[in-house]
Amino acid sequence: MPILQKLRSNPDLAVALFFALLTSLIAPPEAAELLERINLPLLGLLLFLMCIVAGLRLSGFFAAIFHRLFRERASGRSLSRFFIFSCYFSSMLITNDVALIIFVPLAILTFTEARRIRLIVPTVSWQTIAANLGSMLTPIGNPQNLFIYSHYGLTPTEFFSITTPVVLLSGAAIYLGTCLLPDGEVNLADSKEDALPWKSIVPLLLLFALCLLHVLHLVSFPLLAAAVLPGLALLDRRLFFEADYKLLLLFALLFIGVGNLSQIPLFQSWPAQALAGNEFWLSLLLSQLLSNVPATVLLSGFTDAYTPLLLGVIIGGLGTIIASMASVISFKAYMQTRFSKPGYYLRSFTGSNLAILLLLLLFYHFHNSLN
């Protein structure tokens, strides 16, 4: 059956479905409670952002920026830094997943055509780290940020005060890490400069701006939906097929399961007691095993301490390749190349990840000791 095949190929979704069904049998939710737990405004915002950014990607908007900056030749290190920091900065607005979907294939294609294969693994490894760390800055940078921002009703000031120091330190560490990248001249293939479809790009950018206004609590969700849904349908209804519905379903199932769990007497006291004071370390460790999105949803139901939880899951995106599911996007893109060496990639990726993770753990320790 197609559904069983999908669940076999997506074990995270299968576990979330089992979790939601099991807890629903133990503590059956009312229909009204179910709709409230699913958090439709949050899922709707995620859907809108996915579709809008997909439209910008398919228009060639991001590739055009690269071709206008680099022509004919460049140094290997400067080119790698462009791809790495494109992920770092763009992930703050278009999410870490999308930044990697756009810039990792572009980096692989560029270095393959230029016959600089040895630059691919270190560049893609650092692109992944940069996307995961840059996305920490904003509420819309990654799904766990948006969930915590919405779940705890944070203001932009509260959110940025937590994430900014870590992101600034991360950016400096990434730049120092790129100093170890191989250098040398890279000859670039000539590229056609086709005219961009600005008539569709400008409306997409306006819809994206509306999403940002909603995040800043300046536009209500009903008003946002009333503008974005028909806007996308008029521009290109095929954009609705570009969204990651697996992620949306994963969120919905986790919301249901955690909501049910909170109604079971056994889970109404001791998880919160066990979590108290250990939010950072438990969220970081759980992220290594489940990835940071499920860890965020699971733990949020048992604590009001959003600061250590937020820091734990965003720093916890470093470490194992499944700590952030965005990391799997890069790995899959690399594995599609004809010269892929998975063992070499995983060693490079894990080594760089652990180095930055250790630095951020030291920062967290000293920051806590001063407060």
C-alpha positions in Angstrom: 0.0 0.0 0.0 1.3 3.5 -0.8 0.6 4.8 2.7 2.6 2.0 4.3 5.5 2.6 1.8 5.5 6.3 2.7 5.6 5.5 6.4 8.5 3.0 5.9 10.5 5.6 4.1 9.7 8.3 6.7 10.2 6.7 10.1 9.9 10.1 11.9 6.4 10.4 10.4 5.5 6.8 11.4 6.6 7.4 15.0 4.6 10.7 15.2 1.5 9.0 13.8 1.8 6.1 16.3 2.4 8.6 19.1 -0.7 10.6 18.1 -2.9 7.5 17.8 -1.8 5.9 21.0 -2.3 9.0 23.1 -5.6 9.6 21.4 -6.8 6.2 22.6 -5.7 6.8 26.1 -7.0 10.4 26.3 -9.5 11.0 23.4 -9.6 14.7 22.6 -12.8 16.6 21.8 -13.1 17.9 18.2 -12.7 21.5 19.3 -9.6 20.7 21.4 -8.1 18.8 18.4 -8.4 21.9 16.2 -6.9 24.1 18.9 -4.0 21.8 19.4 -3.1 21.6 15.7 -2.4 25.3 15.7 -3.6 26.1 12.2 -2.2 29.7 12.1 1.3 28.4 12.7 0.9 25.6 10.0 -0.6 28.1 7.6 2.2 30.5 8.0 4.7 27.7 7.4 2.8 26.7 4.2 2.7 30.3 2.9 6.5 30.8 3.5 7.3 27.5 1.7 5.2 28.4 -1.4 6.5 31.9 -1.6 10.1 31.0 -1.4 9.6 28.1 -3.8 8.3 30.7 -6.3 11.4 32.8 -5.9 13.7 29.8 -6.2 11.9 28.5 -9.4 12.1 32.0 -10.9 15.9 31.9 -10.9 16.0 34.8 -8.5 18.8 33.4 -6.3 20.9 31.9 -9.1 20.8 35.3 -10.9 22.3 36.9 -7.8 25.3 34.5 -8.0 25.8 35.0 -11.7 25.9 38.8 -11.3 28.5 38.6 -8.5 30.9 36.1 -10.1 32.0 36.1 -13.8 34.6 34.0 -15.5 36.9 33.3 -12.5 37.2 33.7 -8.8 39.3 32.3 -5.9 38.2 29.0 -4.5 38.0 30.3 -1.0 36.0 33.4 -1.9 33.6 31.3 -3.9 33.1 28.8 -1.1 32.5 31.7 1.3 29.8 33.1 -1.0 27.9 29.8 -0.9 28.5 29.3 2.8 27.4 32.8 3.9 24.5 32.8 1.3 23.2 30.0 3.4 24.0 31.8 6.7 22.2 35.0 5.8 19.4 33.7 3.6 18.4 31.1 6.1 17.4 33.9 8.5 14.5 34.7 6.2 13.8 31.7 4.0 14.6 28.9 6.5 17.6 26.6 6.7 15.9 23.9 4.7 15.2 26.2 1.7 18.6 27.9 1.9 20.3 24.5 1.5 17.9 23.4 -1.3 18.9 26.5 -3.2 22.6 27.0 -2.6 24.0 23.4 -2.1 23.1 22.2 -5.6 24.4 25.5 -7.0 27.7 25.0 -5.2 28.0 21.4 -6.3 27.2 22.3 -9.9 29.7 25.3 -9.9 32.6 23.3 -8.5 31.9 20.3 -10.7 31.9 22.4 -13.9 35.1 24.1 -12.7 36.7 20.7 -12.0 37.4 21.7 -8.4 35.9 18.6 -6.8 37.9 18.8 -3.6 36.1 22.0 -2.6 32.7 20.3 -2.6 32.7 18.4 0.7 34.1 21.1 2.9 31.9 23.7 1.3 28.7 21.7 1.6 29.6 20.8 5.2 30.0 24.4 6.1 27.0 25.4 4.1 24.9 23.1 6.3 26.4 24.4 9.5 25.9 28.0 8.3 22.3 27.4 7.4 21.5 25.8 10.8 23.3 28.5 12.8 22.1 31.5 10.7 18.5 30.4 10.9 18.7 30.6 14.7 18.4 34.4 14.5 14.8 35.0 13.4 11.4 33.5 14.4 11.0 32.4 10.7 14.5 31.0 10.3 13.5 27.4 11.1 10.3 25.5 12.2 11.4 25.1 15.8 12.0 28.9 16.2 8.6 29.7 14.7 6.9 27.1 17.0 8.6 28.5 20.2 7.9 32.1 19.1 4.2 31.3 18.6 3.8 28.8 21.5 5.2 31.1 24.2 3.8 34.4 22.7 7.2 36.0 22.5 7.8 39.5 21.2 10.5 40.2 18.6 12.7 41.9 21.2 12.5 39.0 23.6 13.3 36.5 20.8 16.3 38.5 19.3 17.8 39.1 22.8 18.2 35.3 23.2 19.4 34.4 19.7 21.6 37.4 18.6 24.7 36.7 20.7 24.8 33.0 19.7 24.4 33.9 16.0 27.1 36.6 16.0 29.6 34.2 17.7 28.6 31.5 15.2 29.2 33.8 12.2 32.6 34.7 13.4 33.5 31.0 14.1 32.3 30.0 10.6 34.4 32.7 9.0 37.5 31.4 10.8 36.6 27.9 9.8 36.6 28.9 6.1 40.2 30.1 6.4 41.1 26.4 6.3 39.4 25.8 3.0 41.5 25.0 -0.1 42.2 28.1 -2.2 43.3 28.7 -5.8 41.8 30.2 -9.0 38.4 28.7 -10.2 37.4 29.2 -13.8 33.7 29.7 -14.1 31.5 28.6 -17.0 29.8 31.4 -19.0 26.2 31.9 -18.0 23.3 33.3 -20.0 21.7 36.3 -18.3 18.1 35.7 -19.0 15.6 38.4 -18.0 14.0 37.6 -14.6 10.2 37.5 -14.4 9.9 40.6 -12.2 6.1 40.7 -12.7 5.9 37.5 -10.6 8.9 38.1 -8.3 7.7 41.5 -7.0 4.3 40.2 -5.9 6.1 37.2 -4.2 8.3 39.6 -2.3 5.2 41.6 -1.3 3.5 38.5 0.0 6.7 37.6 1.9 6.7 41.0 3.5 3.1 40.4 4.6 4.3 37.2 6.3 7.0 39.1 8.1 4.4 41.6 9.3 2.3 38.8 10.7 5.4 37.5 12.6 5.8 41.0 14.0 2.1 40.8 15.2 1.2 43.7 12.9 -1.1 41.6 10.5 -3.7 39.1 11.8 -3.6 35.6 10.4 -7.1 35.8 8.8 -6.0 38.9 6.9 -2.7 37.2 5.9 -4.5 34.2 4.6 -7.0 36.4 2.7 -4.1 38.0 0.9 -1.7 35.1 0.4 -3.9 32.3 -0.7 -5.6 34.1 -3.7 -2.3 35.8 -4.4 -0.4 32.5 -4.8 -3.3 31.0 -6.8 -3.3 33.9 -9.2 0.5 33.9 -9.6 1.0 30.2 -10.0 -1.2 27.6 -8.3 1.6 25.0 -8.9 3.5 26.6 -6.0 1.1 24.8 -3.6 2.7 21.5 -4.8 6.2 22.8 -3.8 5.5 22.9 0.0 6.9 20.3 2.4 3.6 18.7 3.5 5.4 16.0 5.3 6.8 18.6 7.8 3.3 20.1 8.2 1.8 16.7 8.9 4.7 15.9 11.3 3.9 19.1 13.3 0.2 18.4 13.4 0.7 14.8 14.7 3.2 16.0 17.3 0.8 18.8 18.4 -2.0 16.2 18.8 0.2 13.7 20.7 1.7 16.3 23.1 -1.7 17.8 23.7 -3.1 14.3 24.5 -0.1 13.5 26.7 -0.7 16.6 28.8 -4.2 15.3 29.7 -2.9 12.0 31.1 -2.6 12.3 34.9 0.7 10.4 34.9 2.3 13.0 32.6 0.9 16.1 34.3 3.6 16.4 36.9 6.8 14.3 36.8 8.0 15.3 33.2 7.9 19.0 34.3 9.7 18.2 37.5 12.4 16.2 35.6 12.8 19.0 33.0 13.0 21.9 35.5 16.5 23.4 35.4 17.6 20.9 32.8 15.8 22.3 29.7 19.0 23.2 27.8 20.8 19.9 28.2 17.7 17.7 27.7 16.6 19.5 24.6 20.2 19.4 23.2 20.5 15.6 23.8 17.0 14.8 22.6 17.8 16.8 19.4 20.7 14.4 18.7 18.3 11.4 18.8 15.0 12.8 17.4 16.1 16.0 15.6 15.4 19.4 17.0 11.8 19.9 15.6 10.2 16.9 17.4 12.3 17.6 20.5 11.0 21.2 20.6 7.3 20.1 20.4 7.7 17.3 22.9 9.4 19.3 25.6 7.5 22.6 25.2 4.4 21.0 26.7 6.2 20.6 30.1 8.1 23.8 30.6 7.7 27.6 30.6 11.4 28.1 30.5 11.6 29.1 26.8 15.1 30.6 26.9 17.1 27.4 27.7 14.7 25.3 25.5 15.2 27.6 22.5 19.0 27.7 23.0 19.1 23.9 23.5 17.2 23.0 20.3 19.0 25.5 18.1 22.5 24.6 19.3 21.3 21.0 19.4 20.9 21.2 15.6 24.7 20.7 15.6 26.2 17.3 16.2 24.8 14.2 14.5 23.5 14.4 11.0 19.9 13.9 12.2 20.1 16.6 14.9 18.7 18.9 12.3 16.7 17.4 9.4 18.0 20.2 7.2 21.4 18.5 7.4 20.0 15.5 5.6 19.1 17.7 2.6 22.7 18.5 2.0 23.8 14.9 2.5 21.3 13.7 -0.1 22.3 16.4 -2.6 26.0 15.3 -2.2 25.1 11.6 -2.5 23.5 12.3 -5.9 26.9 13.2 -7.4 28.8 10.5 -9.3 31.9 11.0 -7.1 30.2 10.9 -3.7 32.2 9.4 -0.7 29.7 9.2 2.1 32.2 8.2 4.8 34.5 11.2 3.9 31.5 13.5 3.9 30.2 12.4 7.3 33.7 12.7 8.9 34.1 16.2 7.5 30.6 17.2 8.5 30.7 15.7 12.0 34.2 17.1 12.8 33.2 20.6 11.8 29.9 20.3 13.6 31.5 19.1 16.9 34.1 21.9 16.8 31.3 24.6 16.6 29.2 22.7 19.1 32.0 22.7 21.6 32.5 26.5 21.1 28.8 27.2 21.7 28.7 25.0 24.7 31.6 26.9 26.2 29.8 30.1 25.5 26.6 28.9 27.1 28.6 27.7 30.2 30.4 31.0 30.7 27.2 33.1 29.9 25.3 31.2 32.5 28.1 31.5 35.1 28.1 35.3 34.7 24.3 35.5 35.2 
